[in-house]
Amino acid sequence: MVPESSRGFLLGAAAYTMWGLFPLFWPLLEPAGAIEILAHRVFWSLATMLVLVLLLRRAGSLRDMMADRRTRTILTLAAVVIAFNWGAYIWGVNNGHVVETSLGYFINPLVTVLMGVLILGERLRPLQWAALGIAAVAVLGLTVEYGRPPWVALVLAFSFGSYGLAKKKANAGAVESLTFETLVLAPIALGYIVFLTLTGASEFGANGSVHVGLLVSTGIVTAIPLICFGAAATRVSLTTLGLLQYLAPTFQFALGVLLFHEAMPPMRWVGFGLVWVALVIFTAESIAHRRRQMKLVLEASAV
């Protein structure tokens, strides 16, 4: 028997690895544009999630969740920001910005902490401030190097940070919440798909059965890593999940540089290097703080 913690680690690694390999998948959906791909992802994700709700017998909990007005409002906001996140990611990957998408997910933990300060009034420890300061310098340096702010990275980081904050506030199950989010977005997505079809601009069915199958599979591609992540979250510590999250942008960065041969001038390496230094400081400090807290709890319980 595989221990639950080991199983959780493998499931978490699988989830982040799949997310990290997404740059290999989205280009397969061309010549469909980013918005059309996004519309199909939303629509087929809803179909997939409804099947999962039935298979996992979550219909009752989905109804209960939807009956709560506060939860509906928060998850509607979550649906909007995840649509921006998905759209920006698909556009970035299919337009030669894979490295920049990786930057978005590298800085996401730091952005999440910053949002906690600005929105929730949380207080940061000195080393956390140092990590944020180094990351800010890195983003400014990359802005100068790119000749523009790294918009794709910033949209991804702030949209996913907002999404995580909304999900935390909603406190709903992963399957149920994503089902509701795609349900909110589906009418718009379906409307856009119908519009493209009526105007003759749709790529769905115009590029063979394999292309159709790939567009339909976007729902499954969205659901599988989510299920793995949900299963991992119940089996491993937050510290382990926090470390595993760096797998996805690492794979994305490697694909951008090694496979897609995106340019990495010296100053861009410096910028990314500063981001990685900030993440090392942030992660090490978070682990040390968590250990101190656990030690205090154990000492208090022993008294």
N, C-alpha and C positions, 0 to 999 in steps of 0.2 A: 504493500500500500504506500502511495506517495503521500507524505505529510501535507496537511492542508496549507501550511505556510509555503512549502515548496511549490505546490500546485498553484497557489495564488501568485507567486513570483513568476512562474512560467506563463500564466495567463496574462499578467500585466506586461511582461516582456513581449508577448505575442501581440497584444493590443498596440503598444507603442511602436513595435516593429512594422506592423501593418500600416499605421498612420505615417510612419517614416518612409514607407515605400509608395505612398500615394502618388508622388511625382511620376512614377512609371505607368500609372493607370489613366490619369486624366487626359494625357495627350492622345490616347487610343480613341477617345471620343470625338476628336476632330474629324471632319471640318465643322462640326457643331461649335458654335460660339460659347463663351463662358456663361452667358445668361441662359441660353437654351439648355446647356448641361446642368446648370443649377436648377432650372425648372424641372427637369426630368429627375434629378436627384431628390428633390422635395417630394414629387409625386410618387415615385417608386419607393421612397423611404416610408411614406405613409402606408402604402400597400403592404410593405414588409412588416412594419410595426403592428399593423392591425392583425396580421397573421400571427405574429409573436404574442400579442395580447390574448388571442384565442388559445394558442397552444400552451401558454404558460398560465392560463386561467386568471388573467389580470383584469378582466372586464369589470368586475365589481370594484376593484381599487381604482380603476380609471374613472368610473362613474363618480365614486366618492371624491376623487381629486377634482374632477370638473365641477362638482357641486359647490366647491369652496371658491367664492368670488375673489378673495385675495390671491389664492394660488393661480387662478385663471389669469388674473391681471399680470402677475409676475412672470408667468410662463409665456404670455403673449409678448412681453418685452424680450424675454429670452429668445423667442422665435425670430423676432426682428433682428437681433444682434447676431444670431448664429447664421441667418441668411446672408448678412454682410460678410461674415467670416468665411463661409463656404464659397461665396462668390469671389471674394478677393483672393482666396487660395487657388481656386480653379483658374482664374485669370492669370495670377502670377506664375503658376506652373506652366501654363500653356503659352506664355509670352516671354519665356526666357528669364524668369526671376526666381528660380528655384532656391538659389542661395539666399535671396532676400526673404523668401518665405521662411526659411530655416531661422533667420535672424528674429523674425516675429515670435517664433515659439521658444527661442533661447531667452529672449527678454521677457516673455510672458510671466514667469514667476515673480520677477521684479516689478512688473507693471501691476500685478495682482496685489502685491504688498503696498505699492504706492496708492492704489485705489482704496485699500483698507484704511490708509491714513486720511485720505481726502474725503472719503464718503462715510466710513464707519467711525472715524475719529480714533483709530488705533494708534498706539505709541510704538515707535521703533527703537530698537536697541542700537548702540553706536555703530557696531559693525554692519548692521543692516543699512544704516544711513550711508556708510562708506561704500557698500556695494551699489546702492542706488546712485551715488555720486559718480562712481567709476562708469556705470552703465550710461549715465547721462552724457558724460564726456565722450564715450564711445559713439553714441547716437549723433552727437554734434559733429564728431570727426567724420563719421560716415556720411553725414549730410554734405559736408564740404567735399568729400571724395566723390560722392555720386553726382554732385552738382545740384542736388535736390534732397529734400527729406526722404528717408526710406519709407515712402507711403505704404507700400504693401506690407512691410514688416509692422509698421505702427498700427495699421488697421487690424491686422491679424491679432496683434498683442492686446490691444485695447478692446476689441470686440470679444475675444475669447475670455479676457479678464472680466468683462461685463457679464458675459454668459455664465461664467463660473459663480460670480457674485449673485446673479439672479437665481441660479439653481440652488445655491446655498440657502437663500432666503425662502425659496419655495419649499424646500425640504420634501421633495416628492421622489418616487421611485424612478429609476433611470428609464425603464421601458415605458411606463405610463407618461412621464414628462415628455419624452421625445415623440411619443405618439401624438400628444396634444399639440406640441410645437409644429409638427409637420401638418397636422390637421388645420392649424391656423393659416399656414402658408400655402396649403394645397390649392385652394380656390384661385389664388393669384397665379400659382405655377401652372395649373391646368388652363387658365385663361390665356396665359402667354403661349402655351403649347398649341392651343386651338387657333390663336391669332396667327402664329407662324404657319400653321397648316393651311389656313384659309388664304393667306397671302402668298403661298407657294415658297416661303422662305425656310420651311422646316427641313432639317437634315434627317429627321426620324423616318426611316424606311427608304431613304434616297441613296444609301451607301451599302446596301446588302444586309443580309440577315445577321451576320456577325456584329455589325455596328448596332443594329436594333437590340441584339442580346446584351451588348455592352451597356447601352443606355438603360435598359431594364435592370441590369445587375447593379446599378448605382445604389439601389435600395439595400441590397444584400451587403454590398461593400461598406455601406454606412453602418449597418446593424452589427455585423460580426465583431469588429473591434470594440464597439460599445458594449456588447455582451461580455466579451473577455475582460474588459476594464471593470465592468460592474461586478463580475465574479471575483476579480483580483482584489477590489476595494474592500470586500468583506473578509478577506483572508490574510492580508498583509498590513503592516503598519503604514501610517501616513508618510513616515520617513522613507520607507522603501519605495512607495509610489512616487514620492518627490524625486528620488534619484532616477527611477525608471523613466520619468517624463522627459529626460534629456536624450533618451534613445531616438525619439522621433526627429527632432531637429538635427541630430548628429547624422542620421541616415540621409535626411534631406540635403544637408550641407555636402556630404560626400557625393551624393548623386549629382548635385549641381556642379561641383568642381571636376569630378573624375569622369562622369558619364556625359553630362551635357556641356562640359568644357566652358562654363561661364567664367568670365574674366574675374581675376582676383589680383588686382594691382597691390603693390606693397602696403599702401596706406589702408586698403580695405582689410588686409590681414591684421594690421595694427588695430583697427576698429573691432574686428571680431575677437582678437586677442584680449582686448580690454573687457569685452562682454564676458568672455570665458573666465577671466580673473574675477570679475564681479560675481559670477555664479559660483565659483569655488569658495569665495569668502562667504557669500550668502548661505550656501548649502552647509559648509562646515560649521558656521555659527548656529544655524538652525538645529543641526544634529546635536551640537554641544549643549545648546539651551534645552532641548528636549530631554537629554540625559540628566541635566541638572534638575529639571522639574520632576522627572521620575525618581531621582534619588531623594528629593525632598518629600515626595509622597510616601516612599518606602520608609523613610525615617520617621515621618509623622505617624504612619500606621503601626510602627514598631513601639511607639511610646505607650 
